[in-house]
Amino acid sequence: MNVLAVGSHFNNIEIGCGGALLKHKQKGDKITLFVAATSGFLNSERMEVRKDELVFRNAQESAEILGGKLICGGFETLHLEFDDSLNARLIHMAEKEKFDLIYTHFPGDVQHDHRSLARAVLHAGRHVPRILGYRCTWYQSEVPFTANFFVDISDVWEQKEAAMRKYQSDSGRVKENKIAYFKNDAENNGRQNGVTYAEGFQVIKWLEK
C-alpha cells in the first residue's frame, strides 16, 4: 500500500496518526510524510521562539522511527492558505505517487493551518480511494471530531510516544501534558474496542476495490 500522511506542522502527524503509520511500517507499506509549514514560530512581538532548523532536525529523527520519507512544503507557519500554491503541490504529489490512503487533519479542526490543509487534501485527493481524518489538538470546534474508524496500536504505542518525544528534547513543542492527553485518548479508544491502545479516525472517504 502507498500511504501519505500530511500535517500542517512538524509533530501533527506523530500525534494524530503515528501509531497507524507504524502499523503500515510493520506491513512494509510505502510511507510519505508531507509537512506543509516550516514550523518555526514568532511571538506577538515577531521574535523567534522556535527555530525552523531545530524542529526540522526533530522531524527527521521522528521520520526514522515512523519509517517514512519526509517532505517539507516550506510554507510559513500560521499563514497556510487553501490556494493554488498549496493545491498544486498536493495535486502533483497525488498524481505522481497514486496514493492508496491519505491521513490528514479532520476538516472541522479549528486551527487555521490545519483546516486549510484539510481542505486542500480533499481537493487534491479527490481520486484517492481512502482518506482518514485525525485529531492532533484538544481545541474545541463547532464541528466535533467523531472517531468512527480505529487502529489497534497496542504493540507500537511506545514507538509512537518516542516519535512524539523527539519534539520535546530540543524544540520543547510537545509537552508532557500533551503526551498524557493523547495517551489517555488512545487508552479510551482501546477500551471501546477491547484493546490496550487505539487511534481513532474520522472516515472522510473509503472506497473498497
C-alpha positions as CSV (number, residue, x, y, z in Angstrom):
1,M,0.0,0.0,0.0
2,N,1.2,3.5,-0.8
3,V,0.4,5.8,2.1
4,L,0.6,9.6,2.5
5,A,0.3,11.3,5.9
6,V,0.0,15.1,5.8
7,G,0.4,17.6,8.7
8,S,0.5,21.4,8.8
9,H,3.3,21.4,11.3
10,F,6.0,19.1,12.5
11,N,4.6,16.9,15.3
12,N,1.0,16.8,13.9
13,I,1.5,13.5,12.1
14,E,3.1,11.8,15.1
15,I,0.3,12.8,17.4
16,G,-2.6,12.2,15.0
17,C,-1.6,9.0,13.2
18,G,1.9,8.0,14.3
19,G,0.6,4.6,15.6
20,A,-1.2,3.8,12.3
21,L,1.9,4.6,10.3
22,L,4.0,2.3,12.5
23,K,1.5,-0.5,11.7
24,H,1.9,0.3,8.0
25,K,5.7,0.1,8.6
26,Q,5.2,-3.4,10.0
27,K,3.4,-4.4,6.8
28,G,6.2,-3.0,4.6
29,D,3.9,-0.3,3.1
30,K,5.5,2.8,1.4
31,I,5.0,5.8,3.7
32,T,5.4,9.5,2.7
33,L,5.2,12.3,5.3
34,F,4.4,15.7,4.0
35,V,4.6,18.6,6.4
36,A,3.3,21.8,4.8
37,A,4.7,24.5,7.1
38,T,8.3,25.1,8.3
39,S,7.0,25.1,12.0
40,G,9.3,27.9,13.1
41,F,7.4,30.3,15.3
42,L,7.4,34.0,16.1
43,N,5.7,35.5,19.1
44,S,3.4,38.5,19.0
45,E,6.4,40.8,19.0
46,R,7.8,39.0,15.9
47,M,10.7,37.5,18.0
48,E,11.7,33.9,17.1
49,V,10.5,31.4,19.7
50,R,11.2,28.2,17.8
51,K,13.8,27.8,15.1
52,D,12.9,26.1,11.8
53,E,16.2,24.1,11.6
54,L,15.8,22.7,15.1
55,V,12.3,21.5,14.5
56,F,13.3,20.0,11.2
57,R,16.0,18.0,12.8
58,N,13.5,16.7,15.3
59,A,11.2,15.7,12.4
60,Q,14.0,13.8,10.6
61,E,14.6,11.8,13.7
62,S,10.9,11.1,14.2
63,A,10.5,10.1,10.5
64,E,13.2,7.4,11.0
65,I,11.1,5.9,13.8
66,L,7.9,6.0,11.7
67,G,9.6,4.6,8.6
68,G,8.5,7.4,6.2
69,K,10.1,9.7,3.7
70,L,9.9,13.2,5.0
71,I,9.0,16.1,2.7
72,C,8.7,19.7,3.9
73,G,6.5,22.0,2.0
74,G,8.2,25.2,3.2
75,F,5.1,27.3,3.7
76,E,5.1,29.9,6.5
77,T,3.7,28.7,9.9
78,L,0.3,30.2,10.7
79,H,-0.1,31.5,7.2
80,L,-1.1,28.3,5.4
81,E,-3.9,29.0,2.9
82,F,-6.2,27.0,0.7
83,D,-4.8,28.4,-2.5
84,D,-3.2,27.5,-5.8
85,S,0.3,27.1,-4.4
86,L,-0.7,24.5,-1.8
87,N,-3.3,22.8,-4.0
88,A,-0.8,22.4,-6.9
89,R,1.8,20.9,-4.6
90,L,-0.6,18.3,-3.3
91,I,-2.1,17.5,-6.7
92,H,1.3,17.0,-8.2
93,M,2.2,14.5,-5.4
94,A,-1.2,12.7,-5.7
95,E,-0.9,12.3,-9.4
96,K,2.7,11.2,-9.3
97,E,2.5,8.7,-6.4
98,K,-1.0,7.3,-6.8
99,F,-1.6,7.0,-3.1
100,D,-4.0,4.4,-1.8
101,L,-4.6,6.1,1.5
102,I,-4.2,9.6,2.9
103,Y,-4.2,10.6,6.6
104,T,-4.9,14.3,7.2
105,H,-6.3,16.8,9.7
106,F,-10.1,16.3,10.1
107,P,-11.9,19.1,8.2
108,G,-13.5,20.6,11.3
109,D,-10.2,21.4,13.1
110,V,-10.4,24.9,14.3
111,Q,-6.7,25.7,13.9
112,H,-6.2,27.8,10.8
113,D,-3.3,25.9,9.2
114,H,-4.9,22.6,10.0
115,R,-8.2,23.5,8.4
116,S,-6.6,25.0,5.3
117,L,-4.5,21.9,4.7
118,A,-7.5,19.6,5.3
119,R,-9.5,21.4,2.5
120,A,-6.5,21.2,0.2
121,V,-6.2,17.5,0.8
122,L,-9.9,16.9,0.0
123,H,-9.4,18.8,-3.2
124,A,-6.1,17.2,-4.3
125,G,-7.1,13.7,-3.1
126,R,-10.5,13.5,-4.9
127,H,-9.2,10.5,-6.9
128,V,-7.6,8.8,-3.8
129,P,-9.8,6.0,-2.7
130,R,-9.3,6.3,1.1
131,I,-8.9,9.4,3.2
132,L,-9.0,9.4,7.0
133,G,-9.1,12.5,9.3
134,Y,-7.2,12.6,12.5
135,R,-7.1,14.9,15.5
136,C,-3.9,16.3,17.0
137,T,-5.1,19.1,19.2
138,W,-7.5,19.5,22.1
139,Y,-9.1,22.6,20.7
140,Q,-12.9,22.9,20.8
141,S,-14.5,23.2,17.4
142,E,-18.0,24.0,16.1
143,V,-17.8,20.6,14.3
144,P,-16.7,18.0,16.9
145,F,-14.2,15.2,16.0
146,T,-16.1,11.9,15.9
147,A,-14.0,8.8,15.5
148,N,-15.6,6.0,13.6
149,F,-12.6,4.1,12.4
150,F,-10.0,2.7,14.8
151,V,-6.5,1.2,14.5
152,D,-5.1,-1.1,17.2
153,I,-1.7,0.4,18.2
154,S,-1.2,-1.5,21.4
155,D,2.1,-3.0,20.2
156,V,3.5,0.2,18.8
157,W,2.5,2.8,21.4
158,E,6.0,3.1,22.9
159,Q,7.4,3.8,19.4
160,K,4.7,6.4,18.8
161,E,5.5,8.1,22.1
162,A,9.2,8.1,21.2
163,A,8.4,9.8,18.0
164,M,6.3,12.5,19.8
165,R,9.1,13.0,22.3
166,K,11.6,13.9,19.5
167,Y,10.0,17.4,19.7
168,Q,10.3,17.6,23.4
169,S,14.1,17.4,24.0
170,D,15.2,20.3,21.8
171,S,12.3,22.4,20.5
172,G,10.1,21.9,23.5
173,R,7.0,21.8,21.3
174,V,5.3,18.6,22.7
175,K,4.9,18.9,26.4
176,E,4.2,16.2,29.0
177,N,0.6,17.2,29.3
178,K,0.0,16.8,25.6
179,I,1.6,13.3,25.6
180,A,-0.5,12.4,28.6
181,Y,-3.7,13.7,26.9
182,F,-3.3,11.7,23.8
183,K,-2.1,8.6,25.7
184,N,-5.3,8.8,27.7
185,D,-7.3,9.3,24.4
186,A,-5.6,6.1,23.0
187,E,-6.5,4.2,26.1
188,N,-10.1,5.3,25.9
189,N,-10.3,4.3,22.3
190,G,-8.7,1.0,23.2
191,R,-11.3,0.4,25.9
192,Q,-14.1,0.9,23.4
193,N,-12.6,-1.7,21.1
194,G,-11.2,-4.2,23.6
195,V,-7.5,-3.5,23.2
196,T,-4.9,-1.5,25.2
197,Y,-4.3,1.4,22.8
198,A,-6.1,2.5,19.6
199,E,-6.0,5.6,17.4
200,G,-9.4,7.0,16.3
201,F,-10.0,8.5,12.9
202,Q,-12.9,10.1,11.1
203,V,-13.7,8.5,7.8
204,I,-13.8,11.1,5.1
205,K,-13.8,8.7,2.2
206,W,-13.4,4.9,2.0
207,L,-13.6,3.1,-1.3
208,E,-13.1,-0.7,-1.4
209,K,-11.8,-2.1,-4.7
